[in-house]
Amino acid sequence: MGDRIKVAFQGERGAFSEKAAHRLLGADIETLPRQTFEDIFEAVVAGDADCCVAPIENSLAGSIHRNYDLLLESQLTIAAETNLRIAHSLIAPPDVPFEQIRRVYSHPVALAQCTRLFKEHGFMEPAATHDTAGAVRLVMERGRNDEAAIASADAAKIYGARVLKDNVEDNSQNYTRFLLLAPPARIPAKPARRWKTSIVFRMPNKPGALFRALGAFALFEIDLARIESRPVEGRPWEYSFYLDLIGQQDEPDVAHSLKNLVQMADMVKVLGSYPTDW
């Protein structure tokens, strides 16, 4: 990937995705903020970035479905994953007191994860924006004395704002799983103690088809970590199944399971075989 890796992420400086990029690849990287999930995939395809970091699942809000769809459409491979604790802070310009806040900006998912804050302080009104860190930038640019944002404490440092209250999320067990995505040729080799393989497959629309598909893994006692269904565009009531299994795709038992699945499925695509302790 070169001496200084370029990593695209969705959001603005200080976003949780940027923090995940540093956790995965260290401090000595160049992070490239992009507005949408589509933009981060395109940045890699166009060569503007070596790789990208995308959220795929939140422990409270569930799956980020758009990124599942983009994974299927793209030629990028999952190189690694990390689970990031999402700690939300209430952030305002330096001279704005807590009692004066009337409007709080953030991403809709972040606002939904902080409902207790608004119930306990009824004078605050939530307002949706495209990004948590972008909400901090917004309130700093507007400079009002009655507005705040919900974002990471890192975003407050970046934009010169002040944290009024830490850990305003309703549930402390709030984690997001992020994937490191890159073209196969750019994925660095790295030893690992534990591996995960992610695939997507489609089965014929017949009774028992999914049961037989999962049986391909049960036969070899493969540990299935997760399964998710997504509608197939243009084919009503037909689905693609995204599956995470424990193991590396070239391990004999995993390889035999995948071979059996290929024989019965309409389509099988390996999205990546990657270390889980990167």
C-alpha positions in Angstrom: 0.0 0.0 0.0 3.0 2.3 0.1 4.6 4.2 3.0 1.7 6.4 3.9 -1.7 4.6 3.5 -4.6 6.7 2.2 -7.8 5.7 3.9 -11.3 7.0 2.8 -14.0 7.2 5.4 -17.6 8.5 5.5 -18.1 11.7 7.5 -16.0 14.6 8.5 -12.8 15.0 10.6 -13.5 13.5 14.0 -16.0 10.9 12.9 -16.1 7.5 14.5 -15.1 6.0 11.2 -11.9 8.0 11.2 -11.1 6.8 14.7 -11.7 3.2 13.5 -9.3 3.8 10.6 -6.5 4.8 13.0 -7.3 1.8 15.2 -7.0 -0.5 12.2 -3.9 1.0 10.6 -2.2 3.2 13.2 -1.5 6.9 13.5 0.7 7.3 10.4 -2.0 7.3 7.8 -3.7 9.9 5.6 -7.5 9.9 6.2 -9.7 11.2 3.4 -13.2 12.3 4.5 -16.0 11.7 2.1 -19.7 12.6 2.2 -21.4 9.2 1.4 -20.7 5.5 1.7 -20.8 5.4 -2.1 -18.0 8.0 -2.2 -15.6 6.0 0.0 -15.9 2.9 -2.3 -15.5 5.1 -5.4 -12.4 6.7 -3.8 -10.7 3.3 -3.7 -11.8 2.3 -7.2 -10.6 5.6 -8.6 -7.2 5.3 -6.9 -7.6 8.3 -4.7 -7.4 6.1 -1.7 -5.6 2.8 -1.0 -8.5 1.5 1.1 -11.6 2.5 3.0 -13.2 1.9 6.4 -16.9 1.2 6.5 -19.3 0.6 9.4 -21.3 -2.6 8.8 -23.1 -3.2 12.1 -24.0 -1.5 15.3 -24.8 -3.5 18.5 -27.9 -1.4 19.1 -29.1 -0.1 15.8 -28.3 -3.2 13.8 -26.9 -3.5 10.3 -25.9 -0.7 7.9 -27.7 -2.2 4.9 -26.3 0.1 2.3 -22.8 -1.1 3.0 -23.8 -4.7 2.5 -25.2 -3.8 -0.9 -22.0 -1.9 -1.8 -19.9 -4.8 -0.8 -21.8 -7.1 -3.2 -21.5 -4.6 -6.0 -17.8 -3.8 -5.6 -14.6 -5.7 -6.1 -13.2 -4.7 -2.8 -12.2 -7.4 -0.3 -12.5 -7.3 3.5 -9.0 -7.1 4.9 -9.7 -6.7 8.6 -12.4 -5.7 11.2 -12.5 -3.8 14.5 -15.2 -3.2 17.1 -15.3 0.4 18.3 -17.0 1.5 21.5 -19.3 4.4 20.6 -19.2 7.0 23.3 -21.3 10.1 22.6 -20.6 13.5 24.1 -22.7 16.7 24.2 -20.6 19.4 22.6 -21.0 23.1 22.3 -19.0 26.3 21.5 -16.7 27.2 24.4 -18.9 29.9 26.0 -22.3 28.2 25.7 -23.6 26.9 29.1 -25.5 23.6 29.4 -28.7 25.3 30.6 -28.9 27.6 27.5 -29.0 24.8 24.9 -32.2 24.5 23.0 -31.2 22.5 19.8 -28.9 19.6 19.5 -27.6 18.4 16.1 -26.3 15.0 15.2 -26.7 12.0 12.9 -30.2 10.4 13.3 -28.8 7.2 14.6 -26.8 9.0 17.3 -29.8 11.1 18.3 -31.8 7.9 18.6 -29.1 6.4 20.9 -29.4 9.4 23.2 -33.1 9.7 23.9 -32.6 9.8 27.7 -30.8 13.1 27.4 -33.8 14.7 25.7 -36.3 13.2 28.1 -34.4 14.4 31.2 -33.8 17.9 29.6 -37.0 18.7 27.8 -35.8 22.2 26.8 -33.5 20.5 24.3 -34.8 19.6 20.8 -33.0 17.1 18.5 -32.1 18.1 15.0 -30.8 15.6 12.4 -27.7 16.2 10.3 -25.6 14.0 7.9 -22.8 13.2 10.3 -21.8 13.4 14.0 -18.5 15.3 13.5 -20.2 17.5 10.9 -22.7 18.5 13.5 -19.9 19.9 15.7 -18.5 21.8 12.8 -22.0 23.1 12.0 -22.6 24.5 15.5 -19.1 26.1 15.6 -19.7 27.8 12.2 -23.2 29.0 13.2 -21.8 30.3 16.5 -25.2 30.5 18.2 -25.4 30.5 22.0 -28.3 28.0 22.2 -27.0 25.1 20.0 -24.9 22.0 20.6 -24.0 18.7 18.9 -23.7 15.0 19.8 -20.4 13.5 18.6 -17.2 12.0 19.8 -14.9 13.9 22.2 -12.3 13.8 19.4 -14.5 16.0 17.3 -14.7 18.6 20.0 -10.9 18.9 20.0 -10.7 19.1 16.2 -13.2 22.0 15.9 -12.3 23.9 19.1 -15.5 23.1 20.9 -16.1 22.1 24.5 -17.5 18.9 25.9 -20.4 19.7 28.2 -21.3 16.1 29.1 -19.7 12.8 28.4 -21.4 9.4 27.8 -24.8 10.7 26.9 -25.7 7.5 25.1 -28.6 5.5 26.6 -26.7 2.2 26.6 -23.0 1.9 27.4 -22.9 -1.4 25.4 -22.9 0.6 22.2 -20.3 -0.8 19.7 -19.9 -0.5 15.9 -18.2 -3.1 13.8 -16.0 -1.5 11.1 -14.5 -3.2 8.1 -11.3 -2.4 6.3 -11.9 -2.7 2.6 -9.3 -2.8 -0.2 -8.5 -4.3 -3.6 -7.1 -7.8 -3.1 -3.7 -6.8 -4.4 -3.3 -4.1 -1.8 -4.1 -6.2 1.3 -1.0 -6.6 3.5 -0.2 -10.0 4.8 -0.5 -10.2 8.6 -0.5 -13.2 10.9 -3.5 -13.8 13.2 -4.7 -16.1 15.8 -8.3 -16.0 14.8 -9.8 -15.6 11.3 -13.2 -14.8 10.0 -14.6 -15.4 6.4 -17.5 -13.4 5.0 -19.5 -14.6 2.0 -22.7 -13.7 0.2 -24.8 -16.4 -1.6 -28.2 -16.9 -3.3 -30.1 -20.1 -3.3 -32.8 -21.3 -5.6 -36.3 -20.3 -4.4 -37.3 -23.8 -3.3 -38.4 -25.3 0.0 -35.5 -26.2 2.2 -32.9 -24.4 0.1 -31.5 -22.3 3.0 -31.6 -25.3 5.3 -29.4 -27.3 2.9 -27.1 -24.3 2.5 -26.5 -24.0 6.2 -26.1 -27.8 6.4 -23.0 -27.5 4.2 -21.3 -25.8 7.2 -22.9 -27.9 9.9 -21.5 -31.1 8.2 -17.9 -29.8 9.0 -18.9 -28.2 12.3 -18.0 -24.7 11.0 -18.9 -22.0 13.6 -21.3 -19.5 11.9 -21.0 -16.1 13.6 -23.8 -14.2 11.7 -26.3 -14.4 8.9 -28.1 -11.5 7.3 -30.6 -11.4 4.4 -31.0 -8.6 1.9 -33.5 -8.3 -1.0 -32.3 -9.0 -4.5 -32.9 -5.8 -6.6 -35.4 -6.4 -9.4 -36.4 -9.9 -8.0 -39.2 -9.4 -5.5 -39.2 -11.8 -2.5 -35.8 -13.3 -3.4 -32.8 -12.7 -1.1 -29.1 -12.7 -0.9 -27.7 -14.1 2.4 -24.6 -12.6 4.0 -22.8 -15.0 6.3 -19.8 -14.7 8.6 -18.0 -17.9 9.6 -15.1 -18.5 11.9 -12.0 -19.7 10.0 -9.9 -19.0 6.9 -11.2 -19.8 3.5 -8.3 -22.1 2.6 -8.6 -24.2 5.8 -9.6 -27.7 4.6 -13.0 -27.8 6.4 -14.0 -24.3 5.4 -12.9 -25.0 1.8 -14.9 -28.2 1.6 -18.0 -26.4 3.1 -17.7 -23.6 0.5 -17.3 -26.1 -2.3 -20.5 -27.9 -1.2 -22.3 -24.6 -1.1 -21.2 -23.6 -4.6 -22.7 -26.9 -5.9 -26.1 -26.0 -4.6 -26.3 -22.2 -4.8 -27.1 -19.9 -7.7 -24.3 -17.6 -6.6 -21.5 -17.6 -4.0 -19.0 -14.7 -3.5 -16.3 -14.6 -0.9 -16.2 -11.1 0.5 -13.0 -11.6 2.4 -11.1 -13.9 4.8 -9.5 -11.7 7.4 -8.0 -11.6 10.9 -10.4 -10.6 13.7 -7.6 -9.5 16.1 -5.9 -7.1 13.7 
